[in-house]
Amino acid sequence: MKKILYLSIFLMSIVASSQIKITGVIKDEANNSLPGASIMEKGTSNGTSSDLDGKFTLEVRSSNSIIVISFIGFESQEITVANTINFSIILKETNVLDEIVLVGSRTPARSNTKTPLPIDILPSKDITNTGQSSFDQVLQYKVPSFNVVNIPVSDATSLFDPYEIRNLGPSRTLILINGKRKNLSALAYTYGIAGRGETGADISAIPIDAIKRVEILRDGASAHYGSDAIAGVVNIILKDNYNKGSVTTRTGVTSEGDGELLGFSLNNGESINNGKGFLNYTVDFSKSNRANRPGLVNALGEATDFGANITDVQEFLSRHPDAGNVNATPKTISTKFLLNGGYELSEKGSLYFNAAYVYKAANSFANYRTPYWRTLADYPYLGDFFPAPGTPNNYDGYIPTFDGILNDYNASIGFKGQKNEWNYDVSYTIGGNLQKYTVRNSHNGNSVLSPSTWVDANNNGIVDAGELTQGFELYRENSPITFDVGGTKFTHGVGNIDVSRIVSDKLSIAFGTEFRFENFEVIAGELASYDGGGSDSFAGSRPENSKTFNRYNWGGYLDVSYNATENFLLNGTIRTETYSDFGNAFVWKLSSRYNFTDNFTLRGSVSTGFRAPTLHQIYSQKLQYSFVAGQGIQVTGLINNISPEAKLLEIPQLSAEKSTNFTLGIGAKLNKDFQFTIDYYNIGIKDRVILSYEISGTAFDANGANIGTTDLDAFLRDQNLQGISFFINGLDTRTSGLDVVFNYKNIAIHNGTLALNLSGNYVLENKQVGATKTPQLIADAGQTVVNKTQESVLFTSRPETKWILGANYTLGKFGATLNNTYFGKATFHQQGLSNDIRTEFIPKIITDLGINYKFTDKIVVSLNINNLLNITPEWNFKAENAAGQALLNDPVQTLTQSNLITFNQRYSTTTYDGFHFSQFGTMYNLSLNYQF
C-alpha cells in the first residue's frame, strides 16, 4: 500500500514538474489593454482571464500546449507555448468592433455593440472638439437625453447648474470617476426651475483635459451601483498615459465683446520605476468675465408692482432703461488639479489612485433695488449707505452682489489583482464639497433693538422715571453692508470590494459590497445676516438650522452573466442596501441581448431601483427670498422634514423613491463604418421626492396681511411667514421615450474623410400617475403640494425632443467639425401666471463650428465658434382655452402677464426661470495646443 502511495506521489510530482507557468499581456492594435479577455488551454477546461491591466498568468501542461485567446469584438488567436513563457499578444479588431465599456455590468468588460444596455462613448477628442469651457456644457451638446439649465439670477447656483438625464433631475444620475462614486454638491436647488429640490455631483468641476473618455449608461442601474442611478450613470475615465503630454492656452469672447475667457491647462505624465507605474496629472486655470443681457424694463408694470409714482419710475428708467439690473453670467475664477496613477506591485496585483481638487470663486448679482423699491421714506439711511451724487436726493438705489466660494475634492485609492482566476478590486474613496457665501452692497433693514438697560439710581427696587434706557437699533442705520451668510458642506467616504471571474466562455460572475458614510453640514451666517429677517437679497443661515447631520449605509450585490448560446446573453443582478436613517432596499435587474447576425442585435432590460432622499432634502431649513410673479420678492420658509413645524403640518418623514425601468432596443452595424441604435425606455417612479411650491395663505387684506381662517393660515401667521415649502414624497411619475444614435464614418471626400453622426431623444410621455400626496392640513385649506408651476417644472420645462447632427471632416493637417443641436418645444407655467395660458419656448437650432489646423506634429491651433448664428431663446404665450385666447387678444392683459413672468421685462429673453441654451449669443474660442 505504501509503495502505491509513494508511486502516486512520484507520478504527480513528474506531472507537476512538467507544467509550465506562462504570463502575458493582451492589448489591441492601439496599445490599449484589454481587461477580461479569455485565455484557455485548448482541449481542456484550464483557463483564466486578463485583469484590468490586460495581464494574465496561467499554468499549462507542456510546451506543446496551445492557448486560445479570445475577446468579444476581436479575432481569436491560437498560440503554441513552445519555449515562450512571457507573451505580448495583440488582438485585431473584427469588422463589428466597437468601444470597450466598463459601465453597466459588474462582470468583466465587453464591447459596446455587445452590451445589453444603451451606452454612449465620448472619447477625449470628441470632448475637446466641442469648444465648450465646462464638462456639463460638453454633455449638453453631445448627448441628446442630457440637459442643463442656464438661469438668469445666480446666487448660490452660480457655482453649479442643474443637469439631468431623461428629464429626471440630477439626483437620479450617478456620477463615477474611474468607476468610483463622486461626492454630491453641498447645494440643494430651491429655485422654481427644472431641477428644483434636487442636488447632484458638480461635474463642471472636472477638468476637460484630464478626461480620457466618458461612458454614459442610459438605463437604470441601482442594482449595480446603488442609490442615485435611476436615470443612468456617467462614468468618467481619466487619462492614464505617461509618455506624452500637452499644454493648452485658450481665450474667448462673445460677439457683444463681453464674457471674456482666459485659460491655461497642462496635462502630462511620468513613468515610475521603468514603467512599473505611472502618473498622469492635469492643472487647469481659468477666468471668465460677466456677459450681461438685461431687458428693457416696463414702467407701468414697475409702478403697479411697487405702488410707485409713474413719473418717478419713468425718470429713473430714462437714465437706466434696464433698471440697473445685471442679468449676467457670473464672473468666475477657477483652479483645478487632478492626479491619476497606478503601480504594478506584482505580476497579479497593482495599486491605483486618483485625486482631484477644485477651487472656484464666482461673483454674481441680485436684482437691482431701485429707489422706488427700496425707498428713502422706508429706509432714510440708504442715501448714506449708497450715495449717488447728482441724482434725486443723492440716492439711486443699489445692487447687492453675491460672492460664492467652492472647494470640491475627491480621491480614491485601491488595489486590484487576480488570485486563483478571480479578479478582485478593493478601494476606498473620499470626497467633499464646501460652498460659502458672502453678500455685499446690501443691508439689514429690519428693526431690532438691543436689550433695554435699567439703572436703579435710588436703590428702591422700582423702575422710576429716567432709570430705563431703551435699546438702540442694531441694524438699519447701524447695519453692516457686507454679510457672511454661511454656507453648506457635504462629505462622504466610500469603501468598495468587487470580485469577478470568467468561469467559462459562457459564464461570468461578480459580487461585491459597498459601505458609505455621508455628512451634511449647514454653516451658520453671522448674526446680522439673519437677525430680524436678515440681509436684503439673501438671508444667512440661523444657528438653530445650522447643524451637522450624517448617516451610513451598507450594500451588497451579485451579478451573473450567462451566454446561453454564442448569440444569446443573459445578465442578472440583485442588490440589497441598508440605510441607518430609513431602512432597507432590495432591487434587481435582468438584461439580455440577442445577436440575430454579427451585425444586428436586439437588447432589453427590466429592473427595479431606488433613490435614498439626500441629507440635503431631509435637513435643509431656512428663510429664503423668492420671486413671486406680481408680488415681487417674498420671504418664505423652507422647513425640514424632522422639524416641529413639519409635525404641525402633518408632513410624513421622507422615504426612498422606488422605480421600475424597462428598455428595449436594437443595434446594427451594417459594416465597420456605419452603425445605429434605437432604444425605447419607460421609467416609473413611486414616492418621488419633490420640493413643494411655496404654499401661502388663503385670504389677504388690502395691505397683504394674511386674514385666512384655516389652520394653515394660523400656522403661517404664528411663524411670521408669507409662505412655506418642504420636501415630501409627493407623487408618482412615469417617463418614456426614444433614444436614437446613427454613426457613419470614413466617408472619402476629396482626399479627406468625413464622419457623420445623428442622435436624438424624443419624450413620449412625462407625467404624473395617480393622485398628489398632499398632507391633510394643507389639503383642508384647498391647497396642494403640486400646482401648475410645479407640474411644468417636473414634466414640461425640458425640451420634449432634442437632436444633434454632427459632421467631422479631416483633410491632411486640417480638421473641421460642424454640430447642430435642435432644442424642441418646452412649456412652462410660471407662478402667478393666469391658468388660462401657458408659456411655450419656440424650437431652435444651435450651430457650433470648430476648425483646427496642425502646424507641426506638436502644435495645433483651434477656433471654435459656438452658437454661430447668434440664436437666443424665444417664447410665446399659448391659450389653454377660450378665456385664454380672449386674454391674448387684449394687448394690455397680455403685457400684464408678460410682466408677471419676466419681472417687468428684466428677463424678457428667458423669463425669470432660465432656459437650456444660453441667452448670450455667439461665443468665439481660440486655443493653442502644444504636445510634448
Buried (B, 14 or more C-beta within 10 A) or exposed (E): EEEEEEEEEEEEEEEEEEEBEBEBBBBBEEEEBBBBBBBBBBEEEBBBBBBBBBBBBBEBBEBEBEBBBBBBBBEBBEBEBEEEEEBEBBBEBBEBBBBBBBBBBBBBBBBBBBBBBBBBBBBBEBBBBBBBBBBBBBBBBBBBBBBBBBBBBBBBBBBBBBBBBBBBBBBBBBBBBBBBBBBBBBBBBBBBBBBBBBBBBBBBBBBBBBBBBBBBBBBBBBBBBBBBBBBBBBBBBBBBBBEEBBBBEBEBBBBEEBBBBBBEBBBBBEEBEEEEBBBBBBBBBBBBBBBBBBBEBBBBBBBBBBEBEEEBBEBBBEEBBBBBBBBBBBBBBBBBBBBBBBBBEEBBBBBBBBBBBBBBBBBBBBBBBBBBBBBBEEBEBBBEBBEBEEBEEEBBBBBBBBBBBBBBBBBBBBBBBBEEBBBBBBBBBBBBBBBBBBBBBBBBBBEBEEEEEEEEEEEEEEEEEEBEEEEEBBBBBBBBBBBBBBBBBBBBBBBBBBBBBBBEEEEBBBBBBBBBBBBBBBBBBBBBBBBBBBBBBBBBBBEEBBBEBBBBBBBBBBBBBBBEEEEEBBBBBBBBBBBEBBEEBEBBBBBBBBBEEEBEBBBBBBBBBBBBBBBBBBBBBBBBBBBBBBBBBBBBBBBBBBBEBBEBBEBEBBBBBBBBBBBBBBBBBEEBBBBBBBBBBBBBBBBBBBBBBBBBBBEBEEEEEBEBEBBBBBBBBEEEBBBBBBBBBBBBBBBBBBBBBBBBBEBEEEEBBBBBBBBBBBBEEBEBEEEBBBBEBBBEBEBBBBBBBBBBBBBBBBBBBBBBBBBBBBEEEEBBBBBBBBBBEBBBBBBBBBEBBBBBBEBBEBBBBBBBBBEEEEEBEBBBBBBBEBBBBEBEBEBBEEEBEEBBEEEEBBBBBBBBBBBBBBBBBBBBBBBBBBBBBBBBBBBBBEBE
